[in-house]
Amino acid sequence: MNENHTQEIHKHEHSHTHTQTQAVLNRMSRAIGHMEAVKRMVEDGRDCSEVLIQIAAVRSAINNIGKIILEDHISHCIVDAVEHGEQQALEDLKIAIEKFVK
């Protein structure tokens, strides 16, 4: 994401209250630990098939983290933005979803 777009996103006035922040952070920590374990597998010369399976597991964990963030964002930020008539928040969400599902 370029710097101008990032600045544009953060200009919005709607609230950014998230109820799942700790769950997201916990899942991220586990995914990071899992990815570090996969790195050690590669360093140790483990079977490529095993490494690929573990990479798929990490990717799945990251996708699930994204889903939680998306649900939380829609439930809180987007609802607040719609209530306050902030159309740009919906456009930003559309862009984020397009990038997330690629």
C-alpha positions as CSV (number, residue, x, y, z in Angstrom):
1,M,0.0,0.0,0.0
2,N,1.5,3.4,-0.9
3,E,2.0,6.0,1.7
4,N,-0.7,8.4,0.4
5,H,-3.3,5.7,0.5
6,T,-2.3,4.7,4.0
7,Q,-2.6,8.4,5.1
8,E,-5.9,8.7,3.4
9,I,-7.3,5.7,5.3
10,H,-6.2,7.1,8.6
11,K,-7.9,10.5,8.0
12,H,-11.4,9.1,8.6
13,E,-13.2,10.1,11.8
14,H,-15.1,6.9,12.5
15,S,-14.1,4.9,15.6
16,H,-11.7,2.0,15.4
17,T,-13.0,-0.1,18.3
18,H,-12.2,-3.7,18.0
19,T,-13.4,-6.5,20.3
20,Q,-11.2,-9.2,18.9
21,T,-7.8,-7.4,19.2
22,Q,-6.4,-9.8,21.8
23,A,-7.6,-12.9,19.9
24,V,-6.0,-11.5,16.8
25,L,-2.7,-10.8,18.6
26,N,-2.7,-14.3,20.1
27,R,-3.3,-15.9,16.7
28,M,-0.6,-13.8,15.2
29,S,1.9,-14.9,17.8
30,R,1.0,-18.5,17.1
31,A,1.3,-18.0,13.4
32,I,4.7,-16.3,13.8
33,G,5.9,-19.2,16.0
34,H,4.7,-21.7,13.4
35,M,6.5,-19.8,10.6
36,E,9.7,-19.8,12.7
37,A,9.3,-23.5,13.1
38,V,8.9,-23.9,9.3
39,K,12.1,-21.8,8.8
40,R,13.9,-24.2,11.1
41,M,12.6,-27.1,9.1
42,V,14.1,-25.6,5.9
43,E,17.4,-24.9,7.7
44,D,17.5,-28.5,8.9
45,G,16.9,-29.8,5.4
46,R,13.5,-31.4,6.2
47,D,11.5,-33.0,3.5
48,C,10.0,-30.5,1.0
49,S,6.6,-32.1,1.2
50,E,6.5,-31.6,5.0
51,V,7.6,-28.0,4.6
52,L,4.9,-27.3,2.0
53,I,2.2,-28.8,4.2
54,Q,3.4,-26.6,7.1
55,I,3.4,-23.5,4.9
56,A,-0.2,-24.3,3.9
57,A,-1.1,-24.5,7.6
58,V,0.5,-21.1,8.2
59,R,-1.3,-19.6,5.2
60,S,-4.6,-21.0,6.5
61,A,-3.9,-19.5,10.0
62,I,-3.1,-16.1,8.5
63,N,-6.3,-16.2,6.4
64,N,-8.3,-16.9,9.5
65,I,-6.7,-14.0,11.2
66,G,-7.7,-11.8,8.3
67,K,-11.3,-13.1,8.6
68,I,-11.5,-12.2,12.2
69,I,-10.1,-8.7,11.5
70,L,-12.6,-8.3,8.7
71,E,-15.5,-9.4,10.8
72,D,-14.5,-7.1,13.6
73,H,-14.0,-4.2,11.2
74,I,-17.4,-4.6,9.6
75,S,-19.1,-5.0,13.0
76,H,-17.6,-1.9,14.5
77,C,-15.8,0.5,12.2
78,I,-18.0,0.1,9.1
79,V,-21.2,0.2,11.1
80,D,-20.0,3.4,12.8
81,A,-18.9,4.9,9.4
82,V,-22.3,4.1,7.8
83,E,-24.1,5.6,10.8
84,H,-22.1,8.8,10.2
85,G,-22.4,8.8,6.4
86,E,-18.7,8.2,5.8
87,Q,-18.9,6.7,2.3
88,Q,-15.1,6.6,2.0
89,A,-14.9,3.9,4.6
90,L,-17.0,1.6,2.4
91,E,-14.7,2.3,-0.6
92,D,-11.6,1.6,1.6
93,L,-13.2,-1.7,2.7
94,K,-13.9,-2.7,-0.8
95,I,-10.2,-2.1,-1.8
96,A,-9.1,-4.0,1.3
97,I,-11.3,-7.0,0.6
98,E,-10.1,-7.1,-3.1
99,K,-6.5,-7.2,-1.9
100,F,-7.3,-9.8,0.9
101,V,-8.9,-12.3,-1.4
102,K,-6.2,-12.2,-4.1
